[in-house]
């Protein structure tokens, strides 16, 4: 019995030792599986510059944490805006441009701006000049001085055919691009689109990222002096931006917690109501990195004018770094790490079973 007990104890200790050894490679494999940090330099992205000071770092970080985050992660650096891009143009900078649309940075925006510049403006100008010309002709040709005896003409077949056919042709010319633009704005986001939920509050915005570990960002307007100090437009800059990946389809969802708000970014040709108890959804793709500003566009109370929107579009690698800085995770990371851990642990588990 003594020898048998000794053999059982030795077998038990060998199994425990093998089990402990099986866990050591798991930590090494997990470290090897972690993605390498991505360096974010100001010159990597056109129009992307490093914002001065750690206090400009978006996200729910304290100034101390914000200062340490870039050094710890080695990847995400907040982007400074490019003047004239994604923001209004002042009259002093460009009087003509300050009275028209902002430059567009989305496919729908470019199409809509083309339609405005090359279809609506020429057609409306032509119609206005035609009507003005007809009015002047009637005033000169058919005034009382030149026609002491009033005409008794009741109708003119040629004129009636012309003023019926011509408007139909004009309406068809306008309808085709109009319906095309309308359909494009209601395109369904693809299944792999990145989901960001924007919630309107009185009077600020909240952004959640359900695909990335339920990250939540609360965005309030910066004081105008602080915004100008950071090189951002006054009454449009925020403490925490809505950070998204550039060049990737986005599923923007909007809702509200109190009254109706509207999520609107003019330079992206994006506007959607945020209605309490309802979830609206729309596709948005931002082709290039940058900072794009907007505002709530539905009268929502006393401080309606003080709930701006700032969207920071980053390259996908830098967006992934931002997600990690916020304590979130990229979709598929956990699933990809599990098989790798199992493959590393398998030989050690076999050895442990053999020792038993």
C-alpha positions in Angstrom: 0.0 0.0 0.0 2.9 2.3 0.8 4.5 2.0 -2.7 1.1 2.4 -4.3 0.4 5.6 -2.4 3.9 6.9 -3.3 3.2 6.2 -7.0 -0.1 8.0 -6.9 1.4 11.0 -5.2 4.2 11.2 -7.8 1.7 10.9 -10.6 -0.5 13.7 -9.1 2.5 16.0 -8.7 3.6 15.3 -12.3 0.2 16.2 -13.6 0.1 19.4 -11.6 3.5 20.4 -12.8 2.6 19.7 -16.4 -0.6 21.7 -16.0 1.3 24.7 -14.7 3.7 24.5 -17.5 0.9 24.4 -20.0 -0.2 27.9 -19.0 3.2 29.5 -19.4 3.1 29.5 -23.3 -0.4 31.0 -23.3 0.8 34.3 -21.9 3.7 34.3 -24.5 1.3 33.5 -27.3 -1.1 36.2 -26.2 1.7 38.7 -26.2 2.8 37.6 -29.7 -0.8 37.8 -31.0 -1.2 41.4 -29.8 -1.0 43.8 -32.8 2.1 46.0 -33.0 1.6 49.7 -32.1 1.0 52.0 -35.0 3.0 55.1 -35.1 0.9 58.2 -35.8 3.0 61.0 -37.2 1.7 64.4 -38.4 3.0 63.9 -41.9 1.4 60.5 -42.5 -2.1 61.9 -43.4 -2.8 64.8 -45.6 -4.5 67.5 -43.6 -3.8 65.7 -40.3 -1.6 67.5 -37.8 -0.9 66.8 -34.2 -3.0 68.9 -31.9 -0.8 70.7 -29.3 -0.9 69.5 -25.8 -2.3 66.3 -24.2 -5.5 68.2 -23.3 -6.6 68.1 -26.9 -6.8 64.3 -26.8 -10.4 63.2 -27.5 -12.0 60.5 -25.4 -13.0 60.0 -21.8 -9.6 60.5 -20.4 -8.4 62.9 -17.7 -5.5 65.2 -18.7 -3.0 63.0 -16.8 -4.3 59.9 -18.5 -4.4 61.7 -21.9 -0.8 62.7 -21.5 0.3 59.1 -20.8 -1.9 57.5 -23.4 0.2 58.3 -26.6 3.3 57.1 -24.8 1.7 53.9 -23.6 -0.1 53.0 -26.8 2.4 54.6 -29.2 -0.3 55.0 -31.8 -3.2 57.4 -31.5 -2.5 61.1 -31.7 -5.5 63.5 -32.0 -5.8 65.3 -35.3 -5.8 69.0 -35.7 -8.3 70.4 -38.2 -7.3 71.8 -41.6 -8.6 75.3 -42.1 -11.4 75.4 -44.7 -11.9 71.6 -44.6 -15.0 70.3 -42.9 -15.9 73.7 -41.5 -17.5 77.0 -42.6 -15.5 79.7 -44.5 -15.6 83.2 -43.0 -16.5 86.2 -45.2 -13.1 87.7 -44.5 -11.3 84.6 -45.8 -13.4 84.2 -48.9 -16.5 86.4 -49.5 -17.9 84.3 -52.3 -17.3 80.8 -50.8 -18.8 82.0 -47.5 -22.2 82.3 -49.2 -22.4 78.9 -50.8 -22.0 75.2 -49.8 -19.0 73.9 -48.0 -16.6 71.7 -50.0 -18.0 68.1 -49.9 -16.1 65.1 -48.5 -18.5 62.3 -49.2 -19.7 60.6 -52.4 -23.3 61.8 -51.9 -22.1 65.3 -51.1 -20.0 65.5 -54.2 -23.0 64.3 -56.3 -25.4 66.8 -54.6 -23.0 69.7 -55.1 -22.5 68.7 -58.8 -26.3 68.6 -59.2 -26.7 72.1 -57.6 -23.9 73.7 -59.6 -24.5 72.1 -63.0 -28.3 71.4 -63.1 -30.3 73.4 -60.6 -28.4 76.7 -61.0 -28.4 76.8 -64.8 -32.0 75.6 -65.1 -33.3 78.0 -62.5 -31.3 80.9 -64.0 -32.6 80.1 -67.5 -36.2 79.9 -66.3 -35.9 83.2 -64.3 -34.5 85.0 -67.3 -37.2 83.6 -69.6 -40.0 84.6 -67.3 -38.4 88.1 -66.8 -38.1 88.5 -70.6 -41.7 87.5 -71.2 -42.9 90.0 -68.5 -40.8 92.8 -70.0 -42.1 92.0 -73.5 -45.7 92.0 -72.3 -45.2 95.3 -70.5 -43.7 97.0 -73.6 -45.8 95.3 -76.3 -49.3 95.3 -74.7 -49.5 98.4 -72.7 -52.5 100.7 -72.9 -50.7 103.4 -74.9 -49.8 101.0 -77.7 -53.1 99.2 -77.5 -56.0 101.6 -77.0 -58.4 98.9 -78.1 -57.9 95.7 -75.9 -57.3 92.4 -77.8 -60.0 89.8 -77.7 -57.7 86.9 -78.2 -58.9 83.9 -76.1 -56.2 81.3 -76.8 -53.2 80.3 -78.9 -52.7 76.6 -79.6 -48.9 77.0 -80.4 -48.2 78.8 -77.1 -50.3 76.4 -75.1 -48.3 73.4 -76.6 -45.0 75.1 -75.9 -45.7 76.0 -72.3 -46.9 72.5 -71.6 -44.1 70.5 -73.3 -41.2 72.7 -72.1 -42.0 72.5 -68.4 -42.3 68.7 -68.7 -38.9 68.4 -70.3 -37.4 70.6 -67.6 -39.0 68.6 -64.8 -37.6 65.3 -66.3 -34.1 66.8 -66.5 -34.3 67.7 -62.8 -36.2 64.5 -61.7 -33.6 62.0 -62.9 -30.6 63.2 -60.8 -33.0 64.2 -57.9 -34.4 60.6 -57.6 -30.9 59.2 -58.0 -29.6 61.4 -55.1 -32.7 60.5 -53.0 -32.1 56.8 -53.5 -28.4 57.0 -52.7 -29.2 58.7 -49.4 -31.4 55.8 -48.3 -28.9 53.1 -49.2 -28.8 50.3 -46.6 -25.5 50.0 -44.7 -23.6 46.7 -45.4 -23.5 44.0 -42.7 -19.9 44.8 -41.9 -20.4 48.5 -41.5 -19.0 50.1 -38.3 -21.9 51.1 -36.0 -21.9 54.4 -34.1 -25.0 55.4 -32.1 -25.4 59.2 -31.6 -27.8 60.2 -28.9 -29.0 63.8 -28.5 -29.4 65.3 -25.0 -30.3 68.8 -23.8 -27.8 70.0 -24.8 -24.9 67.8 -25.8 -24.2 64.6 -27.8 -23.3 61.1 -26.6 -21.7 58.5 -28.9 -21.6 54.7 -28.2 -19.8 52.0 -30.2 -21.6 48.7 -29.8 -19.2 46.9 -32.1 -16.2 47.9 -29.9 -17.0 46.9 -26.4 -19.7 49.5 -25.7 -17.4 52.5 -25.7 -19.3 55.6 -24.7 -18.1 59.2 -25.4 -19.8 62.3 -24.1 -19.3 65.4 -26.2 -19.8 69.0 -25.0 -18.9 72.3 -26.7 -15.6 73.8 -25.8 -15.3 77.4 -24.6 -14.7 79.6 -27.6 -11.4 80.9 -26.2 -10.2 77.3 -25.6 -11.3 76.3 -29.1 -9.3 79.1 -30.7 -6.3 78.2 -28.6 -6.4 74.7 -30.1 -6.8 76.1 -33.6 -10.4 75.0 -34.0 -13.4 77.1 -35.0 -15.3 78.7 -32.2 -18.7 77.2 -31.1 -18.0 74.1 -33.2 -15.1 72.5 -31.3 -15.9 69.9 -28.6 -14.0 68.3 -25.8 -14.5 64.7 -27.1 -15.0 64.1 -30.8 -16.9 61.3 -32.5 -13.9 59.2 -33.8 -14.5 57.0 -36.8 -12.4 55.1 -39.4 -12.0 56.7 -42.8 -12.7 54.9 -46.0 -15.0 52.4 -44.2 -18.8 52.2 -44.4 -20.4 53.6 -41.2 -23.8 52.8 -39.8 -24.8 56.0 -38.1 -27.8 55.6 -35.8 -29.5 58.5 -34.1 -31.9 58.8 -31.2 -32.7 61.2 -28.4 -33.4 61.1 -24.7 -35.6 64.1 -24.3 -36.8 66.1 -27.4 -36.2 65.9 -31.1 -32.6 66.8 -32.2 -31.0 66.6 -35.6 -27.5 65.2 -36.4 -26.1 67.3 -39.2 -22.7 67.7 -40.8 -22.8 69.9 -43.9 -19.4 69.0 -45.4 -20.4 65.3 -45.4 -24.0 66.0 -46.8 -25.4 64.2 -43.8 -28.5 65.1 -41.8 -30.8 62.9 -39.8 -33.3 63.5 -37.0 -32.7 62.1 -33.6 -36.2 61.3 -32.2 -36.9 60.0 -28.7 -38.1 56.4 -28.7 -37.0 55.9 -32.3 -33.8 54.7 -33.9 -33.0 56.2 -37.3 -30.2 54.7 -39.4 -28.2 55.9 -42.4 -25.0 55.0 -44.3 -22.0 57.3 -44.3 -18.6 56.8 -45.8 -15.8 59.4 -45.2 -13.2 58.8 -47.9 -10.3 60.7 -46.4 -9.1 61.5 -42.9 -9.9 64.8 -41.4 -12.0 66.7 -38.8 -15.6 67.6 -39.9 -17.9 69.9 -38.0 -21.6 70.1 -37.7 -24.4 71.2 -35.3 -27.8 70.1 -34.0 -30.2 71.3 -36.7 -33.5 70.9 -34.9 -34.7 73.6 -32.5 -34.4 71.7 -29.2 -34.5 74.3 -26.4 -32.6 77.2 -24.8 -29.1 75.9 -25.6 -29.9 74.5 -29.0 -27.1 76.6 -30.6 -24.5 75.2 -28.2 -24.5 71.5 -29.1 -22.0 71.2 -32.0 -20.8 68.0 -33.6 -17.1 67.2 -34.4 -16.3 64.0 -36.4 -12.7 62.9 -36.5 -12.0 60.4 -39.3 -8.8 58.4 -38.8 -7.0 55.7 -40.9 -8.3 52.3 -39.8 -5.0 51.4 -38.0 -5.2 54.6 -35.9 -8.9 54.1 -35.2 -8.0 50.7 -33.8 -5.4 52.4 -31.6 -8.1 54.9 -30.4 -10.5 52.0 -29.6 -7.8 50.4 -27.4 -7.0 53.7 -25.7 -10.7 53.9 -24.8 -10.6 50.4 -23.3 -12.5 48.8 -26.2 -11.7 46.0 -28.6 -11.9 45.5 -32.4 -14.5 43.1 -33.6 -13.1 39.5 -34.1 -10.1 40.0 -31.8 -11.4 37.6 -29.1 -12.4 35.0 -31.6 -9.0 35.2 -33.4 -7.1 34.9 -30.1 -8.9 31.8 -28.9 -7.8 29.4 -31.7 -4.2 30.6 -31.3 -4.3 30.0 -27.6 -5.7 26.5 -28.1 -3.1 25.6 -30.7 -0.3 26.7 -28.3 -1.7 24.9 -25.3 -2.5 21.6 -27.2 1.1 20.0 -27.0 1.5 20.8 -23.3 -1.9 19.3 -22.6 -1.0 16.1 -24.4 2.2 16.0 -22.4 0.3 16.4 -19.2 -2.1 13.5 -20.1 0.8 11.3 -21.1 2.5 12.0 -17.7 -0.6 10.8 -16.0 
